[in-house]
Amino acid sequence: MAKFQIIKDFDNKYHFNLKLKSGDIVLRSSDRTIAKIACEKQIDLVRTNSKFAQRFSRQSDEQGSYFILKDADNQVLGRSGYYTYWLDMERSIAAVRSYTHDAELEDLSSLAQKEVEMSL
């Protein structure tokens, strides 16, 4: 189980996190948008594109391994955090592929920033 959280930053821009039932955030939006509807459209694109294994790009650098989800036009939709172990990253990709299609949507954009931080 998972949920998308829409968050409004201090500078009034929106982004999303995909959060698993365990509390782990497995995917963060690649862009911050000025309109909430644009953020919701990004979530719809994640739902559509996460079905396809080839849309996930595995990367690594000096901080660890991570994955990127792209759309059919190779535009980045979201990025994971860093993983120490490759297998943990693969499990997170599997979770994104399994749970995004029916993940609930939680709109935290109207909450005060302090309340948002407490819910993450």
C-alpha positions as CSV (number, residue, x, y, z in Angstrom):
1,M,0.0,0.0,0.0
2,A,1.1,3.5,-0.7
3,K,0.0,7.1,-1.0
4,F,0.9,10.2,-2.9
5,Q,1.4,13.2,-0.7
6,I,1.0,16.7,-2.3
7,I,3.1,19.2,-0.4
8,K,3.4,23.0,-0.8
9,D,6.8,24.4,0.0
10,F,7.7,27.7,1.8
11,D,8.0,29.3,-1.7
12,N,4.5,28.2,-2.6
13,K,5.5,25.5,-5.1
14,Y,4.1,22.1,-5.1
15,H,5.7,18.7,-5.2
16,F,4.8,15.1,-4.4
17,N,6.2,12.2,-2.4
18,L,5.2,8.6,-2.8
19,K,5.1,7.1,0.6
20,L,4.7,3.4,1.5
21,K,2.6,2.1,4.3
22,S,5.9,1.5,6.2
23,G,6.5,5.2,6.2
24,D,9.4,5.1,3.6
25,I,9.3,7.7,0.9
26,V,10.3,5.8,-2.3
27,L,9.8,8.4,-4.9
28,R,9.9,12.2,-5.0
29,S,8.8,14.5,-7.8
30,S,11.5,15.7,-10.1
31,D,9.9,19.2,-10.5
32,R,8.3,21.7,-8.2
33,T,5.4,23.4,-9.8
34,I,3.5,26.7,-9.2
35,A,0.1,25.1,-9.7
36,K,-1.3,22.2,-7.8
37,I,-3.0,20.8,-10.9
38,A,0.4,20.5,-12.5
39,C,1.6,18.4,-9.6
40,E,-1.5,16.2,-9.9
41,K,-0.8,15.7,-13.6
42,Q,2.8,14.6,-12.6
43,I,1.2,12.0,-10.3
44,D,-1.0,10.8,-13.1
45,L,2.1,10.4,-15.3
46,V,3.8,8.4,-12.5
47,R,0.8,6.1,-12.3
48,T,0.9,5.5,-16.1
49,N,4.6,5.1,-16.5
50,S,5.5,3.1,-13.4
51,K,3.8,0.1,-15.1
52,F,6.8,-0.2,-17.5
53,A,10.0,-1.7,-16.2
54,Q,12.0,0.1,-19.0
55,R,11.0,3.5,-17.6
56,F,13.1,2.9,-14.5
57,S,16.8,4.0,-14.7
58,R,19.2,2.7,-12.1
59,Q,22.0,5.0,-11.2
60,S,24.8,5.2,-8.7
61,D,27.3,7.8,-7.5
62,E,29.6,8.3,-4.5
63,Q,26.6,8.6,-2.2
64,G,25.0,5.3,-3.2
65,S,22.5,3.9,-5.6
66,Y,19.2,5.4,-6.7
67,F,16.6,5.2,-9.4
68,I,14.8,7.6,-11.7
69,L,11.4,7.1,-13.3
70,K,11.0,8.6,-16.8
71,D,8.1,9.0,-19.2
72,A,8.0,7.7,-22.8
73,D,9.7,11.0,-23.9
74,N,12.5,10.4,-21.5
75,Q,11.5,13.2,-19.2
76,V,12.2,12.6,-15.5
77,L,9.1,12.2,-13.4
78,G,10.6,11.3,-10.1
79,R,13.7,10.2,-8.2
80,S,14.3,7.9,-5.3
81,G,16.5,8.6,-2.3
82,Y,19.9,6.9,-1.9
83,Y,20.2,3.2,-1.2
84,T,23.2,1.4,0.3
85,Y,22.2,-1.9,-1.1
86,W,21.2,-2.6,-4.7
87,L,18.6,-5.2,-3.5
88,D,16.8,-2.5,-1.4
89,M,16.6,-0.3,-4.4
90,E,15.1,-3.1,-6.5
91,R,12.5,-3.8,-3.8
92,S,11.5,-0.1,-3.9
93,I,11.2,-0.2,-7.6
94,A,9.0,-3.2,-7.3
95,A,6.9,-1.4,-4.7
96,V,6.5,1.7,-7.0
97,R,5.4,-0.6,-9.8
98,S,3.0,-2.5,-7.6
99,Y,1.3,0.2,-5.6
100,T,1.2,3.5,-7.6
101,H,-1.9,2.5,-9.7
102,D,-4.2,2.5,-6.7
103,A,-2.3,4.7,-4.3
104,E,-4.4,7.2,-2.4
105,L,-3.9,10.9,-2.8
106,E,-3.2,12.9,0.4
107,D,-3.2,16.6,-0.1
108,L,-1.0,18.2,2.6
109,S,-0.7,21.5,0.7
110,S,-3.1,23.4,2.9
111,L,-1.4,22.4,6.1
112,A,1.1,24.6,7.9
113,Q,4.7,23.6,7.1
114,K,5.3,22.3,10.6
115,E,2.3,20.0,10.3
116,V,3.6,18.7,6.9
117,E,7.0,17.9,8.4
118,M,5.4,15.9,11.2
119,S,3.3,13.8,8.7
120,L,6.4,12.9,6.6
